[in-house]
Every structure is written in C-alpha cells, then in structure tokens.
Amino acid sequence: MPSGCWEWLAISQKLQPGATLGGEFLMKRWMFWIVGCLVLASGDWSMAQERQPKPIPVDRAQAKRALEALKDRQPRLPLAPATEEEKQSWGVQAIVTNGLARRRYLPETWFAADFGQDPLMLLEYPLKTKCFWVVSRANNCQYCLGHQEHKLMAIGMTDAQLAGLDAGGPGEDARTRACLQAARKITLEPHLWSGSDLELLREHMTDEQIIEIVYTISMFNSVNRWTDSLGLPQDRVFRGESRSFVTEDLSEDRLPSKIIRGMPQEREALPSWDSSAGGKPGWKIRLPESQRAGRSLGRKVQGDWERAMSLFPEVGTKQMVSIESIVGGADLSPELVARIGWICARHNRADAMARFWLARWNTLGQPNGELERAEVARSDDAAIRQVELFAKRLTVQPQSIVDEDIEALRAHFTDRQTAQIVYAIGACNLLDRFTRCLGLEMLPDASTDP
C-alpha cells in the first residue's frame, strides 16, 4: 500500500460536508481513499486537487507538510512574476504572491485598508497574528496560515507553541484564549454569534478593544477567501528570508487540532425575509457619539459601522473608501455586487447588511423578487446563476472551493472580473461579521446615539 494512504483516509473524512455515517457517506469515503492511494502511488497530486478540495490537515504535522507543498501550487488565474517596471511603478522591491494578485486584478482602492495598523489601534501585534492563524486554520487557507507562521516565529514563537495554538491555546493567558475562541466562532459560525459571546470578550477587554478585534478577525476572513479561492502558491521567500515549513515533528504536532474539531459545514435553511421585521440582535456595543466620530473621520458619519470605524480613523477612512468603491462595481455591475452582498448577508444571517443591500437593490431600480431567487441560485441567466452558487459556497464553505469553481466563473467573465467577484464576496463577509457580531447598523437612518 502506498505510503500515506491511511493518513489520506483520515483527512478524507473532512471532505464530506454535513455527512452522516450512512452507506452513501461510507461509499464516498472509500472511493476517495482508493483514488487518493492511486494518486499517492503515481506522485500526481494535481489529479486529486482538480476533483476534491484540498484536505484539511488533522494535526500540525500534516499542516506543516501541506504548507510546504503549497509552494508548488498553480494559481487559478494567470499570475506571471512582476516585472522590474511594475515593481518600480508600485514602489516595491519585492512582492508576495497575494500583493501581486491584488495589483494585477483589483482597483487599488479596494485593498488599501487591508493589514493597516492605525496609530490609534489598541491591541498588540502578536495577539492579532495569533487570531489570524486561527482564522486561516479554520478556513483551511494554507497561504495565509504560512504567512502567519512566519510572522509568529519571527517574534519568537516556537514550533511547540504553534502546535499549542492548534490544540486550543492551553499555554495562552485567559484574554488571548478568549480572543482565539472568538476568532474561531466568528469564522465558522458568525450566524450563531450571540450576546453571551460578546460578554465573554467583555470579561477581558473594553468595548473599544472588542470593536478592534472583531474588525480584525472579520478582515482576516475576507483575506482568506481571496487568497485561497485563487489558489495562490505559497511564497518561498518572506521578507528576504527563505523559509521551509517542514521541521522535525514534535510530539505536540500529533495532537488533534481543536480548531477544526466538530467543524460545522452546513447551516439551517434560510428563514423567509420580511424587511419590516428583519431581525435585530439583542446586544449592542458602545460607540463614539456621532459628532466625535465625524471629527475623527473628517466627514459626516452614516450608520453605526462608521462610528465604530472612527476609533481607528486612518484604517477606517480607507475601509470606507474601499467599501464604497466595491459597491460601485469597478469591472462588475453595481447590480451584480448588490446581488452578491445580499446572498452573503442572508447566509451569514447578517440582517443589518441584508437591509443595506435590499435598499441598494431598490435604489438601482431592481425588483425585490429577484433577490429571493438569487439567494437560492435560481436566476435565469447562466452567468448570474454561477455567481450566486459561488457566492453562497464561498460564504458558507470556503474550505470547499476547487479549481472548477473558478473555471466556471471564467467561462462567463474575464479574469479581472472573476478576481473582483471573489474579492467582493470576501469584503461582504467582512461586513457581515463586523456588523452582526457588534450589533451595528449600516444604513444611515438606523444609526442612533446611546
């Protein structure tokens, strides 16, 4: 039997979303195992990658090998290396794969806010980076996971401590553990976030700090959906340093991951939408009052979310410009972006964002009934229907995206449009988590001072 077959069988269990231990499930699992063994025997990993999502490593030992193997990945959109002329025009000497893809396919305003560290932000870099690691592990975004490993090791974390993160962070302090727990839930179950989750954070943090950590975790979820959907290969050099992820296995590396344990894969059927009775969460975060927020941002605030973003005005201003630019569509139509936003909001149960996208849809003069069809991917137009299917899948199950999903979009859209569809879905997932988990409204007339 080829080496690795039993390991392949173990991780194949993670590729059966929402399955039970019925006959059909067992048959699929054994069929996948047989195919996997043939692939392992032939050495042709691309054969498996074409037909199945990449396996979710069950422990850190598997994760390290997966990170290293990602260096040989072929991106799902063309991505030739940056020319010297491009580097000069971008003002960079070296550029990571993610940065290259953004500059090739997106308007600069769309991504200007990402990874920004505002002078008024309160939380420390190691805490945020650990949260990014957990988010990426939960989403099985191995590209981002590799970058966070490099960052954490650069500030002194050991291999054993990284294995501890995978095991639930038993060596971390109570505040950090609370943030890591929030990172996992906001990532995998934003639709189940409740006031009790907010109160758990309040035991360790101020409301201003909670706003920052929830925004940061939400932004990480957006980045994961972008880098992983495009199948970006792992960078071989980080800040001028060549890095191998394969190190000597520690005993801690074999501890089962608690981040992916019991990972939810399916969500309950969508409830019917009643715009007059759209759900509002029973919890609220303390926000700066509107005049103070306006002074920080240098503009009149519109909606609770802008008041929240005023706590870090440099990043907040860029993020607001980014959202406004994405809503406008760039190479996509504003109607398509609104359709995407509605689908993401509905499946994340982010009712405030659903109200925003419904208002936007009406402003564009579109019939409401079409949105009801969109959320279940029943549009008559084949190209639009493909976007609807992809938006739901990338929202609910980002770990399941395969090569064919991107190819299905490319059959109807240019590569630039395809990339912007992916990025818009990620941005919508950011807004859904940020507004829902903090109880924020997006519409200007819904914003009220406490």
PEFENMO-V961829 format. One record per residue. N is the residue number from 0. RES is the residue in one letter. SS is DSSP state (@ for helix, = for strand, . for the rest). Layout:
N&RES&SS, N&RES&SS
This chain:
0&M&., 1&P&., 2&S&., 3&G&., 4&C&@, 5&W&@, 6&E&@, 7&W&@, 8&L&@, 9&A&@, 10&I&@, 11&S&@, 12&Q&@, 13&K&@, 14&L&@, 15&Q&., 16&P&., 17&G&., 18&A&., 19&T&., 20&L&., 21&G&., 22&G&@, 23&E&@, 24&F&@, 25&L&@, 26&M&@, 27&K&@, 28&R&@, 29&W&@, 30&M&@, 31&F&@, 32&W&@, 33&I&@, 34&V&@, 35&G&@, 36&C&@, 37&L&@, 38&V&@, 39&L&@, 40&A&@, 41&S&@, 42&G&., 43&D&., 44&W&@, 45&S&@, 46&M&@, 47&A&@, 48&Q&@, 49&E&@, 50&R&@, 51&Q&., 52&P&., 53&K&., 54&P&., 55&I&., 56&P&., 57&V&., 58&D&=, 59&R&@, 60&A&@, 61&Q&@, 62&A&@, 63&K&@, 64&R&@, 65&A&@, 66&L&@, 67&E&@, 68&A&@, 69&L&@, 70&K&@, 71&D&@, 72&R&., 73&Q&., 74&P&., 75&R&., 76&L&., 77&P&., 78&L&., 79&A&., 80&P&., 81&A&., 82&T&., 83&E&@, 84&E&@, 85&E&@, 86&K&@, 87&Q&@, 88&S&@, 89&W&@, 90&G&., 91&V&., 92&Q&., 93&A&., 94&I&., 95&V&., 96&T&@, 97&N&@, 98&G&@, 99&L&@, 100&A&@, 101&R&@, 102&R&@, 103&R&@, 104&Y&@, 105&L&., 106&P&., 107&E&@, 108&T&@, 109&W&@, 110&F&@, 111&A&., 112&A&., 113&D&., 114&F&., 115&G&., 116&Q&., 117&D&., 118&P&., 119&L&., 120&M&., 121&L&., 122&L&., 123&E&., 124&Y&@, 125&P&@, 126&L&@, 127&K&@, 128&T&@, 129&K&@, 130&C&@, 131&F&@, 132&W&@, 133&V&@, 134&V&@, 135&S&@, 136&R&@, 137&A&@, 138&N&., 139&N&., 140&C&., 141&Q&@, 142&Y&@, 143&C&@, 144&L&@, 145&G&@, 146&H&@, 147&Q&@, 148&E&@, 149&H&@, 150&K&@, 151&L&@, 152&M&@, 153&A&@, 154&I&., 155&G&., 156&M&., 157&T&., 158&D&@, 159&A&@, 160&Q&@, 161&L&@, 162&A&@, 163&G&@, 164&L&@, 165&D&@, 166&A&., 167&G&., 168&G&., 169&P&., 170&G&., 171&E&., 172&D&., 173&A&@, 174&R&@, 175&T&@, 176&R&@, 177&A&@, 178&C&@, 179&L&@, 180&Q&@, 181&A&@, 182&A&@, 183&R&@, 184&K&@, 185&I&@, 186&T&@, 187&L&@, 188&E&., 189&P&@, 190&H&@, 191&L&@, 192&W&., 193&S&., 194&G&@, 195&S&@, 196&D&@, 197&L&@, 198&E&@, 199&L&@, 200&L&@, 201&R&@, 202&E&., 203&H&., 204&M&., 205&T&., 206&D&@, 207&E&@, 208&Q&@, 209&I&@, 210&I&@, 211&E&@, 212&I&@, 213&V&@, 214&Y&@, 215&T&@, 216&I&@, 217&S&@, 218&M&@, 219&F&@, 220&N&@, 221&S&@, 222&V&@, 223&N&@, 224&R&@, 225&W&@, 226&T&@, 227&D&@, 228&S&@, 229&L&., 230&G&., 231&L&., 232&P&., 233&Q&., 234&D&., 235&R&., 236&V&=, 237&F&=, 238&R&., 239&G&., 240&E&=, 241&S&=, 242&R&., 243&S&., 244&F&., 245&V&., 246&T&., 247&E&., 248&D&., 249&L&., 250&S&@, 251&E&@, 252&D&@, 253&R&@, 254&L&., 255&P&=, 256&S&., 257&K&., 258&I&., 259&I&., 260&R&., 261&G&., 262&M&., 263&P&., 264&Q&., 265&E&., 266&R&., 267&E&., 268&A&., 269&L&., 270&P&., 271&S&., 272&W&., 273&D&., 274&S&@, 275&S&@, 276&A&@, 277&G&., 278&G&., 279&K&., 280&P&., 281&G&., 282&W&., 283&K&., 284&I&., 285&R&., 286&L&., 287&P&., 288&E&., 289&S&@, 290&Q&@, 291&R&@, 292&A&@, 293&G&@, 294&R&@, 295&S&@, 296&L&@, 297&G&., 298&R&., 299&K&., 300&V&., 301&Q&., 302&G&., 303&D&@, 304&W&@, 305&E&@, 306&R&@, 307&A&@, 308&M&@, 309&S&@, 310&L&@, 311&F&@, 312&P&@, 313&E&@, 314&V&@, 315&G&@, 316&T&@, 317&K&@, 318&Q&@, 319&M&@, 320&V&@, 321&S&@, 322&I&@, 323&E&@, 324&S&@, 325&I&@, 326&V&@, 327&G&@, 328&G&., 329&A&., 330&D&., 331&L&., 332&S&., 333&P&@, 334&E&@, 335&L&@, 336&V&@, 337&A&@, 338&R&@, 339&I&@, 340&G&@, 341&W&@, 342&I&@, 343&C&@, 344&A&@, 345&R&@, 346&H&@, 347&N&., 348&R&., 349&A&., 350&D&@, 351&A&@, 352&M&@, 353&A&@, 354&R&@, 355&F&@, 356&W&@, 357&L&@, 358&A&@, 359&R&@, 360&W&@, 361&N&@, 362&T&@, 363&L&., 364&G&., 365&Q&., 366&P&., 367&N&@, 368&G&@, 369&E&@, 370&L&@, 371&E&@, 372&R&@, 373&A&@, 374&E&., 375&V&., 376&A&., 377&R&., 378&S&., 379&D&., 380&D&., 381&A&@, 382&A&@, 383&I&@, 384&R&@, 385&Q&@, 386&V&@, 387&E&@, 388&L&@, 389&F&@, 390&A&@, 391&K&@, 392&R&@, 393&L&@, 394&T&@, 395&V&@, 396&Q&., 397&P&@, 398&Q&@, 399&S&@, 400&I&., 401&V&., 402&D&@, 403&E&@, 404&D&@, 405&I&@, 406&E&@, 407&A&@, 408&L&@, 409&R&@, 410&A&., 411&H&., 412&F&., 413&T&., 414&D&@, 415&R&@, 416&Q&@, 417&T&@, 418&A&@, 419&Q&@, 420&I&@, 421&V&@, 422&Y&@, 423&A&@, 424&I&@, 425&G&@, 426&A&@, 427&C&@, 428&N&@, 429&L&@, 430&L&@, 431&D&@, 432&R&@, 433&F&@, 434&T&@, 435&R&@, 436&C&@, 437&L&@, 438&G&., 439&L&., 440&E&., 441&M&., 442&L&., 443&P&@, 444&D&@, 445&A&@, 446&S&., 447&T&., 448&D&., 449&P&.
